Amino acid sequence: MPHMAHRILIADPNKTVRLAAQMIFAKSPDVILATAINSFDALNKMHLLKPVFTLMDAELAHQLCTNLSRTPCPVVVLRKPFSTVDLVAQVREALSSLIPQSQNQSYPTEASENNV
């Protein structure tokens, strides 16, 4: 049975963080990663793309959650600074808590330890 890729949104004002996340998951067939630069952009993309969850910079998450009684998808605060391994682990943790184990797939394992 073919598996479906999980759509994830990462929202961070730092271009380097967004690009690093895109590079980390570029070759993963199990993750479709979209990015947002601010809370307004993130909210629009949450409605449009319907991600499984949004991984957000702490400040953006605070802005978004302060102004909304309910977010369109779960919001997970991005732990920083992070290495490639840390980011993959955080995505795995979030997916395992939000999606039944039978639907979880593999993620990049050849990750280096570069901090972003």
SULHUDA-V839157 format. One record per helix or strand of 3 or more residues. SS is the DSSP state (helix for helix, strand for strand). FROM is the first residue (numbers start at 1). TO is the last residue. If there is no record, write none. Layout:
BEGIN
ss=SS from=FROM to=TO
ss=SS from=FROM to=TO
END
This chain:
BEGIN
ss=strand from=6 to=11
ss=helix from=15 to=25
ss=strand from=31 to=36
ss=helix from=39 to=49
ss=strand from=53 to=56
ss=helix from=58 to=67
ss=strand from=74 to=77
ss=helix from=84 to=98
ss=helix from=101 to=103
END
